[in-house]
């Protein structure tokens, strides 16, 4: 069964709650049993003991009333004697239904039998004797009646003693049952307390175990993602894929992180290869420019024919100057954008959002690099245009310009290769931006410091500043070419001067291509900051 983080937490708490519910039901059952035992103790044993003692007290009170009558001759003693005896018999009758054991029933029946004998004896024999004494006319008759009463007690002492013994035996039996019941309730209370403590301890231990297991299942994979994200932030792409067995949100995060790492490796590897191709093309373009400069010496005799095209070349040079100015402006805007990026990256916190913002910064930087690539494409297009013009002029020169035409064709091919490579880099940068956007969505909860990324952006800013400087230099050089062409338009003084001007112009082109090679090298160095193996 696949559970998300919420399900795992609810399952853990559910187990603990079920244990608590089970323990509560167990304790409730025990409390009910103890309440039943206590009720039985009160209803059967306590009341039985109280009724037995009250009946015994009633019999004793009847004897006290007899003695009181003998001593002071109280006329209401017979009525009190009968009331005490009747009340005691009623109390004994209440005890019988409460007895649940055979021994208790036997004892209460014995007690009841002896009580009935005692009551009958008192009412049938003693009370008439008391009445006879009460109705005596003379002292002699009263003395005879008194002696009969005394003889009655002497003759029936065993009956009185047997009744008292039966009452005491039953009271002791009830007292014993009360003590045993109390001890049983005490044992039940102790058992409940002990069981409660054990159950609470088990619930606490099980709760801790469940909490630790859930925390481990969540924290360990996130810790792995955090560690690998920190490596990526420093440019280290050598990390291995994170293996997480769970299929919850943490598992999805790890899977997305692995996909991002794989894509970053592929993109960085392709970026390194393309930057090397650009550097190679720039080197070949520089060599071709030197060949063009050498060939310019051979075309000294055809400079006069070139004069007719000076105005067209001047217009092209002005266009190139305008394009260079626009490129410089775009590069400055990119530099200002990088300043904002640096300021933003300096305040990134050590959270999961930091990793996403690093990738966002990478995406923004890729956008600026796209502008640089567009600048490279523009330079390649202008170089191709110059090569085309040179080819046209060499065709006009005939046999003298054939060597120059070959060189111009090579320059055109290299310019086309540079433009193609720049387009491929542009495609890669677009892919980087797309993957960066996906990475931001997948790494919202990953985080670490991005000082290295910030440093890379600063270095890119320095590189762009160099590009701005190179573009400005190229614009100045092109402006110089325009001035030279205007001078040529007013009249070429001699072939040597024109040749020197053309040679100087080609040297500037070679210098520009060298700057292009330097920029490609810096781009390669930036890509190498990401360690692949």
Buried (B, 14 or more C-beta within 10 A) or exposed (E): EEBBBEEBBEBBBEBBEEBBEEBEEBBEEBEEEBEEBBEBBEEBBBBBBBBBBBBBBBBBBBBBBBEBBBEEEEEEBBEBBBBBBBBBBEBBBBBBEBBEEEEBBEBBBBBBBBBBBBBEBBBEBBBEBBEBBBEBEEEEEBEEBBEBBEEBBEEBEEBBEBBBEBBBBBBEBBBEBBEEBBEBBEEBEEEBEEBBEEBEEEBEEBBEEBBEEBEEBBEEBBEBBBEBBBBBBBBBBEBEEBEBEBEBBBBBBBBBBBBBBEBBBBBBBBBBEBBBBBBBBBBBBBBBBBBBBBBBEBBBEBBEBBBEBBEEBBEBBBEBBEBBBBBBEBBBEBBEBBEEBBEBBEEBEEBBBBBBBBBBBBBBBBBBBBBBBBBBBBBBBBBBBBBBBBBBBBEBBEEBBEBBBBBBBBBBBBBBBBBBBBBBBBEBBEBBBBBBEBBBEBBEBBBBBBEBBBBBBBBBBEBBBBBBEBBBBBBEBBBBBBEBBEBBEEEBEEBEBBBBBBBBBBBBBBBBBBBBBBBBBBBBEBBBBBBBE
